[in-house]
Amino acid sequence: MNRLYILSVFTLLTTNLVFAQKNNEKSKVDPDSSGTVNSVLLPTSMPLLLFDDSELKEEKKEKKKKAKKNIWFGVKTKKSYTRRDLRGQEIIEVFNYTDATRKPDPYIRDVYWFDPAEREIKKSDYEVGKGYLLHGPYERVINEVVVESGMYYYGTRHKTWMLYDGKNILQDKNHFQEGWPRESRITYHNRTSNVIEEIIPVQYGLEEGNYFYFYENAQVAVTGEYEFGEKVGLWTEYWDLNNTKAIRKREVQYQEQAYTKNFRPFIRAEWDKDGNLIYRKDN
């Protein structure tokens, strides 16, 4: 009786284990099985990048106005700081942040936010409710000397950013508009209707950040990333489906980090207009 009971239990456990393994295999979704991607790439809020000198003039006017305490761009913020020691240097970051709920612009690569759990400023992997977007003035101080200062707008660099050396002498400055470097090169399919054709992000004279190319109907055609003037990571081409779906056409793998020697880009995968995988490079 005991032997029969043990055998029954063993058979039941084995059956359940096999069944669980099969379920796990089914639950593992091949990321390349479908070329369809998140509809966030559909231009429901396409950026308008018409930079001109009038924005810089408005910035100068705003500086003359005395800002209300911790209210920036009409938003109530809180002031905080982080402090750490690195190789004998004391690094302090003084910043403002907002608890206002706002999803980051999907076109912007670097979104800066304060992680209260780790008391650290981060620029990737932000999620609503996970932390707080930086909003308002920012300063980075090393050994009591300000080496960087600027302004944030809902987690993106905004207006003029200044860089200083260890003696607080100005070394460089850059201008942003809600995360976009003003040096960026932008072309338009139609300037009258402001339909963007291409965005090449440029910072300090080099391509840096997210690249976009759009079809004339404003659907995303190509996305990729530049780092120190070189293409990095996956560059993706999309089918023109008139903004009904975002389906990958081709992915090209570039070096993961700029200036990687002896790396040759290659086509990683391709899909048809229905999102069916037609080619994938074996690892």
C-alpha positions in Angstrom: 0.0 0.0 0.0 2.8 2.4 0.9 4.7 1.5 -2.2 1.7 2.2 -4.4 1.0 5.5 -2.6 4.7 6.6 -3.1 4.5 5.6 -6.8 1.3 7.6 -7.3 2.8 10.7 -5.7 5.9 10.4 -7.7 3.9 10.1 -10.9 1.8 13.1 -10.1 4.8 15.2 -9.3 6.6 14.2 -12.5 3.5 15.0 -14.5 3.0 18.4 -12.9 6.7 19.2 -13.5 6.6 18.3 -17.2 3.3 20.3 -17.6 4.9 23.3 -15.8 8.0 23.1 -18.1 5.8 23.1 -21.2 3.8 26.1 -19.9 7.1 28.0 -19.2 8.3 27.2 -22.8 5.0 28.6 -24.2 5.2 31.7 -22.0 8.7 32.5 -23.3 7.8 34.9 -26.2 10.4 35.2 -29.0 10.9 39.0 -29.3 11.5 38.6 -33.0 8.4 36.5 -33.7 6.5 39.6 -34.5 7.7 42.8 -36.0 4.9 44.8 -34.4 6.1 47.2 -31.8 4.6 49.5 -29.2 2.3 52.2 -30.7 4.3 54.8 -28.8 6.2 55.2 -32.1 3.1 56.5 -33.8 3.4 60.3 -33.8 0.5 61.3 -31.6 2.6 64.1 -30.4 5.2 64.7 -33.0 8.0 67.2 -31.8 8.0 70.6 -33.4 11.6 71.7 -33.6 11.6 75.2 -35.0 14.5 76.8 -33.0 15.1 80.5 -33.4 16.7 83.4 -31.6 13.4 84.5 -30.1 13.5 81.7 -27.6 16.9 82.9 -26.4 15.6 86.4 -26.0 12.6 85.2 -24.0 15.1 83.3 -21.8 17.0 86.5 -21.0 13.7 88.2 -20.1 12.8 85.4 -17.7 16.1 85.7 -15.9 15.3 89.3 -15.0 12.0 88.2 -13.4 12.3 87.1 -9.8 11.0 83.5 -9.7 8.6 82.6 -6.9 10.1 80.2 -4.3 10.5 76.7 -5.9 7.9 77.4 -8.6 9.5 76.9 -12.1 7.6 77.1 -15.4 4.4 77.4 -13.4 5.0 74.1 -11.5 5.5 73.8 -7.7 8.7 71.9 -7.0 10.8 70.7 -4.1 14.5 71.4 -3.6 16.9 68.6 -2.6 20.5 67.5 -3.0 22.8 64.5 -3.2 26.3 64.1 -1.8 29.0 61.6 -2.5 32.8 61.3 -2.3 34.8 60.1 -5.3 38.5 59.8 -5.2 38.9 62.4 -2.5 36.5 64.8 -4.2 33.2 65.9 -2.6 30.5 66.0 -5.3 27.2 67.7 -4.5 24.2 68.0 -6.8 21.6 70.6 -5.9 18.3 70.3 -7.8 14.6 70.7 -7.9 12.0 68.0 -8.7 8.3 67.7 -9.2 5.8 65.0 -8.1 3.6 65.9 -11.0 2.6 62.9 -13.1 3.9 63.2 -16.6 5.0 60.6 -19.1 8.4 61.3 -20.7 8.6 62.3 -24.3 9.3 59.1 -26.2 11.6 60.9 -28.6 14.0 62.0 -25.9 16.8 59.7 -24.9 18.0 61.1 -21.6 15.2 61.7 -19.0 16.7 62.8 -15.6 14.9 61.8 -12.4 15.5 61.5 -8.7 15.4 58.0 -7.2 14.6 58.7 -3.5 15.3 55.1 -2.5 18.9 55.3 -3.7 19.2 59.1 -3.3 20.6 59.3 -6.8 19.9 61.1 -10.0 19.4 58.8 -13.0 18.8 59.4 -16.7 17.2 56.2 -17.9 14.5 53.6 -16.9 12.1 56.2 -15.5 8.6 55.1 -14.8 5.7 57.1 -13.5 5.5 56.5 -9.7 9.0 55.1 -9.5 10.7 58.5 -8.8 10.5 62.2 -9.5 11.3 64.1 -12.6 13.9 66.9 -12.2 12.2 70.3 -12.9 13.9 73.6 -12.3 17.5 74.7 -11.6 20.4 72.3 -11.2 24.0 72.7 -10.0 26.8 70.2 -9.7 29.5 71.3 -7.2 32.9 69.6 -6.8 34.9 70.7 -3.7 32.8 73.8 -3.3 33.2 74.9 -6.9 30.3 75.0 -9.3 31.3 73.0 -12.4 27.9 72.6 -14.1 24.6 74.5 -14.0 21.4 74.4 -16.0 17.7 74.0 -16.0 15.4 71.0 -16.3 11.9 70.8 -17.7 10.0 67.6 -16.7 13.2 65.6 -16.7 14.8 67.1 -19.8 17.6 69.6 -20.2 16.1 73.0 -21.0 17.4 76.4 -21.9 21.1 77.2 -21.3 23.6 74.8 -19.7 27.0 76.0 -18.5 30.2 74.0 -17.9 33.1 75.4 -15.8 36.5 74.2 -14.9 37.9 73.7 -11.4 38.4 77.4 -11.0 34.8 78.2 -11.9 35.9 79.7 -15.3 33.4 79.1 -18.1 34.5 76.4 -20.5 31.4 75.8 -22.6 27.7 76.3 -22.9 24.9 74.6 -24.7 21.3 75.4 -25.4 18.4 72.9 -25.1 14.7 73.0 -25.8 12.9 70.4 -23.7 15.6 67.8 -24.2 16.6 68.7 -27.7 20.1 70.3 -28.2 19.6 73.5 -30.2 22.6 72.5 -32.4 20.5 69.6 -33.7 20.1 69.4 -37.5 16.5 69.3 -38.5 14.9 69.0 -42.0 11.2 69.2 -42.9 9.1 67.6 -45.6 6.9 70.6 -45.4 8.0 73.7 -43.5 4.6 75.3 -43.7 2.9 72.5 -41.8 6.1 71.7 -39.8 6.1 68.1 -40.9 9.6 66.9 -39.8 11.7 64.7 -42.1 14.9 64.1 -40.1 16.3 64.9 -36.7 20.0 64.6 -36.2 20.9 65.3 -32.5 24.0 67.4 -32.2 25.8 68.4 -29.0 29.2 70.1 -28.7 29.6 69.6 -32.5 29.1 65.8 -32.5 26.0 63.7 -33.1 24.8 62.7 -29.7 21.4 61.2 -28.8 18.4 59.7 -30.5 18.1 59.9 -34.3 14.7 59.9 -36.2 13.7 59.9 -39.8 10.0 60.3 -40.7 7.8 59.5 -43.7 5.8 62.4 -45.2 2.7 61.2 -43.4 4.7 61.7 -40.1 5.1 58.0 -39.3 8.5 57.0 -37.9 10.7 55.5 -40.7 14.1 55.0 -38.9 15.3 55.2 -35.3 18.8 54.9 -33.9 21.3 56.4 -31.5 24.5 58.4 -31.8 27.3 58.4 -29.3 30.2 60.8 -29.7 29.5 61.1 -33.4 29.1 57.4 -34.1 26.2 55.1 -34.6 25.7 52.7 -31.7 23.3 49.9 -30.7 20.3 48.8 -32.8 19.1 51.0 -35.7 15.6 50.1 -36.8 13.7 50.7 -40.1 9.9 50.6 -40.1 7.3 49.9 -42.8 5.2 52.8 -44.0 1.7 51.8 -42.9 0.2 55.3 -42.8 0.2 55.5 -39.0 -2.0 52.5 -38.4 0.7 50.3 -37.0 4.4 50.4 -36.2 6.0 47.3 -37.7 9.8 46.8 -38.0 11.2 46.3 -41.4 14.9 45.8 -40.6 17.3 46.0 -37.7 20.9 46.8 -38.1 23.3 46.1 -35.3 26.1 48.7 -34.7 28.8 48.8 -32.1 27.5 49.0 -28.5 30.0 51.7 -27.6 31.5 54.4 -29.8 35.0 53.8 -31.2 34.9 50.0 -30.8 37.7 48.6 -33.0 37.2 46.0 -35.8 33.3 46.0 -35.5 31.4 45.6 -38.7 27.6 46.5 -38.7 25.3 43.7 -39.7 21.6 43.1 -40.4 20.2 41.4 -37.3 16.7 40.7 -38.5 14.0 41.5 -41.1 10.2 41.4 -41.2 7.5 41.6 -43.9 4.7 44.2 -43.8 2.5 41.9 -41.8 5.2 41.6 -39.1 6.3 38.1 -40.0 10.0 37.3 -39.4 11.7 36.5 -42.7 15.3 36.6 -41.6 17.4 36.5 -38.4 21.1 36.3 -38.1 22.1 33.3 -36.0 24.2 34.1 -32.9 
